[in-house]
Structures are given as C-alpha cells and as structure tokens.
Amino acid sequence: MARAVNRLGAFSLPFLTVLIAAQYAASAAAAGLVSAVFGLATIPSRLVGGRLSDRLGPRRTIVVGLAGCAVAQLGIAAANTLVVTVIFVVLLGLVFELYEPPSQALIADAVTAPARVRAYSLLNAALAAAGMGAGLIAASLGRWDLRWLFVADAVTCLICALVVQRVLPGDPPRAGRAPRQIDHVAPWRDSTLMALLVSGTLFALVYLQIMITLPLSMAHRGLRPADAGLLFTTSALTIVLGQPLLRFKPLVTLSTPAAFATGYTLLALGLAGYGAAHSLSGYFAPTAVWSLGDLVLMGRVYALVADLAPAHGTGRYMAVYGTSWGIAGILAPLAGTQLLQYTGAAMLWLSMSGACLTLALTQPFLARAVAARASLQAARASTVVNAEK
C-alpha cells in the first residue's frame, strides 16, 4: 500500500530533462548530463540503503529515504537557477534509492522461494495500478507547470513515509546489532550476481530511455512532451488488466528461461514500434506490446537475486544488483539524448529494440546458472542437516 501511494506521485523524474531544457533554455544534451549526475548519485544511495536495511532495519531505512526524497523534490520545485536545481538533483539521487533494497528484502524474507516471483509480480502490479493515476496527473499538471509535478511527488513521499511508520512492524532487534553474518556477506565477489548485474544494467539502460527520453523524443517529433503521461498510464493499465493472463496454464508453467526470452522479445517489438510512430495515436499499440513484455518479466530477476542471497544478506544483494539502475541512470540520459540529437528518434528506439533482443538471447542462460547453483546450495544444506542429526 505504501509503495502504491508513493508510486502515485512518482511521475516527476521522466520530466526532469524537459523541465531543465524548458526552464533554463538548456540543450537536450545538457539536460541529459544533469540526469546522468542524478544517476551517479543513486549508486551510493542504493548501496547505503542495502547496508542500512541489514543493520538498522527496513522500516527505519524506508522512512529516512522517503523523507529525504520529499525535501529534495521540494528543492527542485523551488529552485530558480540551474546551479541550485543541480544541487537538489544530486541530493535527490543520494536518497532516492535508500528505500528500494529494504522494500525488496522484506518481500524476499516474508515468502518462500517458490512464491517470490508471484510476490514481486504483485508488488509491481500494485505499483502499476498507482501508475495509472500517476500518468494522468502528470499529463494534467505537466500542461500547467512542470514544477508542480515535483511538489506532488514530494507530498506522496511524505504520505508513504507516514504509512510505513504507522503500519509496518517494528524492526527486529538484530537489525541494530550488526551481526557478524552481515559482515561476511560479499556480494561483489559473487560471479553469478555480477553477471546478473551486467544484464540488469543493459535492461535498465533500455527501460530508462522510456522514462527519461520518451518525452523528449515526442517533442522531437512535434508532439506534446506531457502526453507521455498518457502513454505511462496506458502501460500501467495494460499491466493491471493483464494480471489474469498470469493465471493461464501456459504462463503458469512457463519456465524462467522461456519467460525471459518471451518478455524481452515483446519489449523489442514494442520499442521498434516507437521507432515507426509519428503521431500520438501511433504510440499506444507499441506501448501495450512492450508492457505485456514487462508483465511477463515482472519479479523474475529479483527472485533470482533473492535465491542467490545468503542468510542476513538479502538487503546487500538487492542493493548491489540495484546499482544497475544507478549505472544505467548515468549512461541512459547521455546515450539517449545523444542518439536523439544526432541520429533521430527512429534510431534511438531501434537501438533499444536491438538491446532487448540481445537480452532475450542471453538472460535465459543466467537463469539456468542461478537454478543450478540454488539446487547445489539446497543439496549442501540438506547434507549438513542430515550430518547434524
């Protein structure tokens, strides 16, 4: 519920580059550079969030992160110079990812391994449902003044923090004692996790083009940037209405490698459709197609990461994998704005489509590697238990 409330207002970042370009007469490349600075700042934010989650507890970490986001968003809305805006953008990046690792770790620790994909899918479905309202609010407020997007986002962050503080159970006593097991967690030395990090970075690079560059690419074709909010709503609506499809036997029995291949192929088709679209109506069908791909992929990678994580280390593993979004946050606005400026919208989206096809070919191999390792770990644990008996 809390994450859904927060998602209801999480529509400001896709318009950050548009705000900078419009408010300060900056070029698309300069606006992309500011977004890249934000992405750089999210890397330590995610890592700190994972460590705080394992040490201090999820609830405290989530509340601190959301409160910090509210302060930074209000600062961006009130800034009257580019320099002040950049300062608050950096602050936003430094607190933006604090709440992600603990929220993901809470799910991993609360459900058994076979149920994790479904649990993460339900979380994403709730976020998508809230995203329908977020897209409509963005489309309306964006036509008035883009700064109000950041004000509304700050308000929902504060509401979310209040819900978390009041509703979530208190952090367990072990959270404040930094147990020795936590210090022995070494996610950066896990080669399988590092392979997932590389593939996750490529996926995030593609996904952030939709979040960051789509409004700019629509403006490049003479359309209203704020109308990207309608496309975000279409995506969320597709994901919510598509939830019953996940109960169909062919999808229920679909193996993880096959799900990755199917999902990324749908993403590739949808983004290729963006390359051919030249009117607002032409964007809706491709949006529905790539959103169906997102529906198939939902929760699967995070379930893989949770399967890899040792006891007391879920937050750290989620944080390290999550740096893929920070790395992509640096590269995506730079690459996207440069491709848009020098090659045009069609080449931008065709390039992203090609990246998705690459993931459709490679990600299934990683899924099989994780499954093999999980089976080996389960066998070793069973041997230890039998030996102790």
Secondary structure, DSSP 4 states (H G I P E B T S, - for coil): -HHHHHHHTTTSGGGHHHHHHHHS---HHHHHHHHHHHHHHHHHHHHHHHHHHHHT-HHHHHHHHHHHHHHHHHHHHH--SHHHHHHHHHHHHHHHTTTHHHHHHHHHHHS-GGGHHHHHHHHHHHHHHHHHHHHHHHHHHHHH-THHHHHHHHHHHHHHHHHHHHHSPPPPGGGGS--HHHHT--GGG-HHHHHHHHHHHHHHHHHHIIIIIHHHHHHHTTS-GGGHHHHHHHHHHHHHHTGGGGGSHHHHT--HHHHHHHHHHHHHHHHHHHHH--STHHHHHHHHHHHHHHHHHTTHHHHHHHHHPPTT-HHHHHHHHHHHHHHHHHHHHHHHHHHHHHH-HHHHHHHHHHHHHHHHHHHHHHHHHHHHHHHHHHHHHHHHHHHH-
